[in-house]
Amino acid sequence: MKKRYEEGGIEALKEISRRKPNLRNRVPEDAEKACEYPTFGQVRVAAKLASRGMTISPAGVRCVWERHEFEAAKKRLATPEEKVAKEG
């Protein structure tokens, strides 16, 4: 930091940026939005997506659920009902 300041002043310190996220490991958007089987567990959902040609591990399914706050089956079951209530 000190060396950067001495070489470029305050502007050199502002240019420090974080590493860009690695999106190679990101789940495809259509798989992320798929919540067609709310009663299935993460292993069954991963198997269903694999039969469609989407490769995602059961742990990956769990991470997607946590990202969208669907980690409990109760929350996954409530979601379609809430969508219908909002639309109607």
LUMBAKOL-921411 format. One record per residue (C-alpha): residue number from 1; residue in one letter; x, y, z. Coordinates in nm, 2 decimals. Last residue first. Example, Ala and Ser with C-alpha at 12.3 -4.5 7.8 and 13.67 -1.06 7.14 Angstrom:
BEGIN
<pt><k>2</k><r>S</r><x>1.37</x><y>-0.11</y><z>0.71</z></pt>
<pt><k>1</k><r>A</r><x>1.23</x><y>-0.45</y><z>0.78</z></pt>
//
This chain:
BEGIN
<pt><k>88</k><r>G</r><x>-5.52</x><y>-1.29</y><z>-0.88</z></pt>
<pt><k>87</k><r>E</r><x>-5.15</x><y>-1.24</y><z>-0.95</z></pt>
<pt><k>86</k><r>K</r><x>-5.04</x><y>-1.19</y><z>-0.59</z></pt>
<pt><k>85</k><r>A</r><x>-5.25</x><y>-1.47</y><z>-0.46</z></pt>
<pt><k>84</k><r>V</r><x>-5.13</x><y>-1.71</y><z>-0.73</z></pt>
<pt><k>83</k><r>K</r><x>-4.76</x><y>-1.63</y><z>-0.64</z></pt>
<pt><k>82</k><r>E</r><x>-4.83</x><y>-1.68</y><z>-0.27</z></pt>
<pt><k>81</k><r>E</r><x>-4.98</x><y>-2.02</y><z>-0.34</z></pt>
<pt><k>80</k><r>P</r><x>-4.68</x><y>-2.12</y><z>-0.55</z></pt>
<pt><k>79</k><r>T</r><x>-4.44</x><y>-2.01</y><z>-0.27</z></pt>
<pt><k>78</k><r>A</r><x>-4.61</x><y>-2.19</y><z>0.02</z></pt>
<pt><k>77</k><r>L</r><x>-4.49</x><y>-2.54</y><z>-0.08</z></pt>
<pt><k>76</k><r>R</r><x>-4.13</x><y>-2.43</y><z>-0.12</z></pt>
<pt><k>75</k><r>K</r><x>-4.14</x><y>-2.26</y><z>0.22</z></pt>
<pt><k>74</k><r>K</r><x>-4.28</x><y>-2.58</y><z>0.39</z></pt>
<pt><k>73</k><r>A</r><x>-4.02</x><y>-2.78</y><z>0.21</z></pt>
<pt><k>72</k><r>A</r><x>-3.75</x><y>-2.59</y><z>0.39</z></pt>
<pt><k>71</k><r>E</r><x>-3.45</x><y>-2.44</y><z>0.22</z></pt>
<pt><k>70</k><r>F</r><x>-3.66</x><y>-2.22</y><z>-0.01</z></pt>
<pt><k>69</k><r>E</r><x>-3.49</x><y>-1.89</y><z>0.09</z></pt>
<pt><k>68</k><r>H</r><x>-3.39</x><y>-1.80</y><z>-0.27</z></pt>
<pt><k>67</k><r>R</r><x>-3.01</x><y>-1.84</y><z>-0.20</z></pt>
<pt><k>66</k><r>E</r><x>-3.08</x><y>-2.12</y><z>0.04</z></pt>
<pt><k>65</k><r>W</r><x>-3.27</x><y>-2.31</y><z>-0.23</z></pt>
<pt><k>64</k><r>V</r><x>-2.99</x><y>-2.25</y><z>-0.48</z></pt>
<pt><k>63</k><r>C</r><x>-2.74</x><y>-2.38</y><z>-0.22</z></pt>
<pt><k>62</k><r>R</r><x>-2.95</x><y>-2.69</y><z>-0.16</z></pt>
<pt><k>61</k><r>V</r><x>-2.96</x><y>-2.76</y><z>-0.54</z></pt>
<pt><k>60</k><r>G</r><x>-2.59</x><y>-2.73</y><z>-0.55</z></pt>
<pt><k>59</k><r>A</r><x>-2.55</x><y>-2.98</y><z>-0.26</z></pt>
<pt><k>58</k><r>P</r><x>-2.77</x><y>-3.22</y><z>-0.46</z></pt>
<pt><k>57</k><r>S</r><x>-2.53</x><y>-3.17</y><z>-0.75</z></pt>
<pt><k>56</k><r>I</r><x>-2.62</x><y>-2.99</y><z>-1.07</z></pt>
<pt><k>55</k><r>T</r><x>-2.58</x><y>-3.11</y><z>-1.43</z></pt>
<pt><k>54</k><r>M</r><x>-2.87</x><y>-3.00</y><z>-1.65</z></pt>
<pt><k>53</k><r>G</r><x>-2.95</x><y>-3.24</y><z>-1.93</z></pt>
<pt><k>52</k><r>R</r><x>-3.32</x><y>-3.28</y><z>-1.85</z></pt>
<pt><k>51</k><r>S</r><x>-3.26</x><y>-3.62</y><z>-1.68</z></pt>
<pt><k>50</k><r>A</r><x>-3.00</x><y>-3.44</y><z>-1.47</z></pt>
<pt><k>49</k><r>L</r><x>-3.26</x><y>-3.18</y><z>-1.36</z></pt>
<pt><k>48</k><r>K</r><x>-3.48</x><y>-3.47</y><z>-1.23</z></pt>
<pt><k>47</k><r>A</r><x>-3.18</x><y>-3.63</y><z>-1.06</z></pt>
<pt><k>46</k><r>A</r><x>-3.08</x><y>-3.31</y><z>-0.89</z></pt>
<pt><k>45</k><r>V</r><x>-3.44</x><y>-3.26</y><z>-0.78</z></pt>
<pt><k>44</k><r>R</r><x>-3.45</x><y>-3.61</y><z>-0.63</z></pt>
<pt><k>43</k><r>V</r><x>-3.12</x><y>-3.56</y><z>-0.44</z></pt>
<pt><k>42</k><r>Q</r><x>-3.24</x><y>-3.21</y><z>-0.31</z></pt>
<pt><k>41</k><r>G</r><x>-3.56</x><y>-3.35</y><z>-0.17</z></pt>
<pt><k>40</k><r>F</r><x>-3.89</x><y>-3.35</y><z>-0.36</z></pt>
<pt><k>39</k><r>T</r><x>-4.20</x><y>-3.18</y><z>-0.22</z></pt>
<pt><k>38</k><r>P</r><x>-4.15</x><y>-2.85</y><z>-0.40</z></pt>
<pt><k>37</k><r>Y</r><x>-4.12</x><y>-3.02</y><z>-0.74</z></pt>
<pt><k>36</k><r>E</r><x>-4.16</x><y>-2.75</y><z>-1.00</z></pt>
<pt><k>35</k><r>C</r><x>-3.91</x><y>-2.51</y><z>-0.84</z></pt>
<pt><k>34</k><r>A</r><x>-3.72</x><y>-2.42</y><z>-1.15</z></pt>
<pt><k>33</k><r>K</r><x>-3.59</x><y>-2.07</y><z>-1.13</z></pt>
<pt><k>32</k><r>E</r><x>-3.23</x><y>-2.17</y><z>-1.07</z></pt>
<pt><k>31</k><r>A</r><x>-3.24</x><y>-2.43</y><z>-1.34</z></pt>
<pt><k>30</k><r>D</r><x>-3.36</x><y>-2.17</y><z>-1.59</z></pt>
<pt><k>29</k><r>E</r><x>-3.08</x><y>-1.94</y><z>-1.47</z></pt>
<pt><k>28</k><r>P</r><x>-2.80</x><y>-2.19</y><z>-1.53</z></pt>
<pt><k>27</k><r>V</r><x>-2.61</x><y>-2.27</y><z>-1.21</z></pt>
<pt><k>26</k><r>R</r><x>-2.29</x><y>-2.07</y><z>-1.15</z></pt>
<pt><k>25</k><r>N</r><x>-1.96</x><y>-2.26</y><z>-1.15</z></pt>
<pt><k>24</k><r>R</r><x>-1.82</x><y>-2.07</y><z>-1.44</z></pt>
<pt><k>23</k><r>L</r><x>-1.93</x><y>-1.74</y><z>-1.29</z></pt>
<pt><k>22</k><r>N</r><x>-1.61</x><y>-1.68</y><z>-1.10</z></pt>
<pt><k>21</k><r>P</r><x>-1.66</x><y>-1.35</y><z>-0.93</z></pt>
<pt><k>20</k><r>K</r><x>-1.43</x><y>-1.06</y><z>-1.02</z></pt>
<pt><k>19</k><r>R</r><x>-1.14</x><y>-1.01</y><z>-0.78</z></pt>
<pt><k>18</k><r>R</r><x>-1.16</x><y>-0.70</y><z>-0.57</z></pt>
<pt><k>17</k><r>S</r><x>-1.04</x><y>-0.36</y><z>-0.69</z></pt>
<pt><k>16</k><r>I</r><x>-0.75</x><y>-0.15</y><z>-0.59</z></pt>
<pt><k>15</k><r>E</r><x>-0.78</x><y>0.15</y><z>-0.82</z></pt>
<pt><k>14</k><r>K</r><x>-0.85</x><y>0.39</y><z>-0.54</z></pt>
<pt><k>13</k><r>L</r><x>-0.50</x><y>0.34</y><z>-0.39</z></pt>
<pt><k>12</k><r>A</r><x>-0.34</x><y>0.45</y><z>-0.71</z></pt>
<pt><k>11</k><r>E</r><x>-0.55</x><y>0.76</y><z>-0.72</z></pt>
<pt><k>10</k><r>I</r><x>-0.42</x><y>0.86</y><z>-0.38</z></pt>
<pt><k>9</k><r>G</r><x>-0.06</x><y>0.89</y><z>-0.50</z></pt>
<pt><k>8</k><r>G</r><x>0.08</x><y>0.69</y><z>-0.78</z></pt>
<pt><k>7</k><r>E</r><x>0.42</x><y>0.57</y><z>-0.69</z></pt>
<pt><k>6</k><r>E</r><x>0.44</x><y>0.67</y><z>-0.32</z></pt>
<pt><k>5</k><r>Y</r><x>0.09</x><y>0.55</y><z>-0.26</z></pt>
<pt><k>4</k><r>R</r><x>0.15</x><y>0.22</y><z>-0.43</z></pt>
<pt><k>3</k><r>K</r><x>0.46</x><y>0.17</y><z>-0.22</z></pt>
<pt><k>2</k><r>K</r><x>0.27</x><y>0.24</y><z>0.09</z></pt>
<pt><k>1</k><r>M</r><x>0.00</x><y>0.00</y><z>0.00</z></pt>
//
